[in-house]
Amino acid sequence: MAKSPSYTCSACAASFSKWSGRCDGCGEWNTITEDAGLSVGPGAKALGSKRGTGIALSDLTTEEAPPPRTPSKMQELDRVLGGGLVPASAILVGGDPGIGKSTLLLQAAAQFARTGLKTVYVSGEESSAQVRMRAKRLGLSDAPVKLAADTNLRNILTTLETEAPGLAIIDSIQTMWLDTVDSAPGSVSQVRAAAHELTTFAKRKGVSIILVGHVTKDGQIAGPRVVEHMVDTVLYFEGERGHQFRILRAVKNRFGPSDEIGVFEMTGAGLAEVTNPSALFLSERGKPSPGSVVFAGIEGTRPVLCELQALVAPSPHSQARRTVVGWDGGRLAMILAVLEARCGIPFAGLDVYLNVAGGMKISEPAADLAVAAALLSAREDSALPADTVVFGEISLSGALRPAPQTENRLKEAQKLGFASAIAAKGGKMHGKNGMTLNLMSDLTGFVGEVFGAG
């Protein structure tokens, strides 16, 4: 059935069901016109002619104060968040099972609560008694955190609306369910609907929401990718089970820099902050040995030094193995191809193993030169000096590209006692930094000068 047209006065915005020459609302003549409608399409799906409320517009020169932040007194967590918790923000935290997500967030909840922020911790995977046992083990029993154990989102939102906390932690989003969605908890539709309800509730009520998300075998947060677009910040909690180090990495942050990291150490009393991660990642490094190279990297805004370890051995199989831990396997294959094509150094018939020590994961291209140095050192059985750091990007032509923030990398290396650096030419440096710099323009020159080949 076709809808009857509607009419609106252009002077006072009064609505009428039929046209007339004079507006009954303001008395103006010839101001009533027929509404054209907001959209076209099927009547059940289109917006039709009904108008909404106008939105206040501003220009690009409008100045607004930055959002206030609540620090947690955990410096590593505050660094990753961009300086602290922003009101009405939605944060998604993902990580492998048992990596320490619940431990980290319980410690964070206790710190926020002690600063005066009303905090509610809702667990959908554990009972309140189990959370209390963990809090007692971590020495957090005296923290004024409110606990709840439920998975019905209607009950949770009703409770949050009544309590009006400043921070609510939902552990985890895969266990929440809505009674309006006809599917099992953890399904794509349930996760999407629950995340939408929680994020819109955070914006409407001014409550900061932290959601815990499970991850898949590939390391991605389970559920639809639209969940990551809904929230303001996406954090990944990384680490190897065999190492005590844990890294909290921001892959998306609307209120601060992305790719920022916070480093923690897993202890018997919970997660302890690591204020100097470079010293921690290099603490187990012994005497210089073939295949061991120190890389000066940048994670977010902080420089981090870590050790790259390579092993090259004759392969007993017809097809040589290429095993990588903590780096991109495709980039390793590219560097091996450049070494063979541009420098004449073959790796055919040789197994290649590459490892980033300490459970660190590196993604920046500036590690190319350090990887090449580790591979050549292992292949030639020649160790680099112990007080040398290496960084630079390798192009397919064999040329070396300078890494960004060269000066910050060198300052961090000098602070930890390194006296020399091998890098690509062209890096921006201001003044002397007290280190011996060996600047290279191409990979062939690097191989010839450092390893006496090429």
Helices and strands as residue ranges (DSSP letters): E 7-9, E 15-16, E 32-34, H 75-81, E 90-95, H 101-114, E 119-123, H 128-137, E 145-149, H 153-163, E 167-171, G 173-175, H 188-205, E 208-213, H 226-230, E 233-238, E 245-253, E 261-267, E 270-273, H 277-281, E 292-299, E 302-314, E 322-325, H 329-343, E 350-356, G 357-359, G 365-367, H 368-380, E 388-390, E 393-394, E 400-401, H 406-415, E 420-424, E 436-440, H 443-451
